[in-house]
Amino acid sequence: MRATIKNISPLPREGTVLVTFPKSVEQYPTESSFKTDDGRVFRAVVGRSTNLRYTPVRIHGTFAGSETVKGDLQPTPAQSYPIPYQWHKWV
């Protein structure tokens, strides 16, 4: 499943981006990955939605200032994140 992410800040950022995908992505494992066209692999956590036509996916990555990243959501976990994903207490 293809997506484009743009860092609208002129400064580099490391953080989580919320991307919406079609409902069919909900069948992916919770721990998935987002592979960019330039070969980087980011951790992706597939959420669940109720009565919506989309599935929220949280992608954690590092982005250069004003960078546009294109890539694909993969149903395999990112190998570089050995710590299980934990929801923040405010979510």
N, C-alpha and C positions, 0 to 999 in steps of 0.2 A: 504494500500500500504506500503510495508516494505522498510526500509532503514537502513544503518549503517553509523554512523558518528564517526570519529576518531580525537581526539585532538592530533596533532603531536608534540605539544610543551610539554616539561616536566613540564611546569607551568600551574596552573589552569587558565581557561579562561571563561569570560562571554561575549557573543557577538552573532552575527548573522552568521549563516552558510548557504550558498547557496547549495541546493540539487536539482538535476534534477530528475524528475519522468516522467513516460510515459504520453503522450498527454491526456489520459483519465482523469487524475487528474485535468485538467483545469475545469471540471464540478463541482469540490468541491467549497464551498463558499470561498470567499477571506480570511475571518477570520476562520482559521481551527486550529487544534492542532496536536502535535506530542507526542504520549504517548510511553514512553520507557518501556522496559521489566521489569525494577525495579519499575515502578509505577509513575515516574516523568512525568509531563505534561508541554510541552514547547509550546509557541505560534508559530504558523506557518502561514505565509501569502503566499497565492497562487498567483503567477504571471500569466501573459498571454504571449503567444508566437505566433508569426506569421510565418506560413510556416515552422515550426520546428516539429520534432517528439518527443519533450519533453516539459515539463512544469517546469519552475523554481519555487522553493518554498524556501522562506527565513524562517529559523527556528532560533528563539532566545532562547538561553539556557545557562546554566552554566555547564562547563565541568572540571573535575579534570585533572591534568597533565597526559598525555599519555593515557587518558581514551578512550575506545571504547564503544559507545552507540548504541544499536540496538532497534528499535521500529517501530511503525506503524503510518502513517498519518491518522488522524481522521477527518471526515467532520463536526465536532462540534468545536465551539470556545473554547479556553482555558479560564476558568473562572477566573484565577488569574490576568488577564490583563484588568482592567477596562478602560484604556486609549486607544482610537482608534489608529490603526497603521497609521503613517504618513511617507510618503516618504522623504528621506533626499534630500535637495535642489540640491545636486550634481548628483543625480541619474536621 
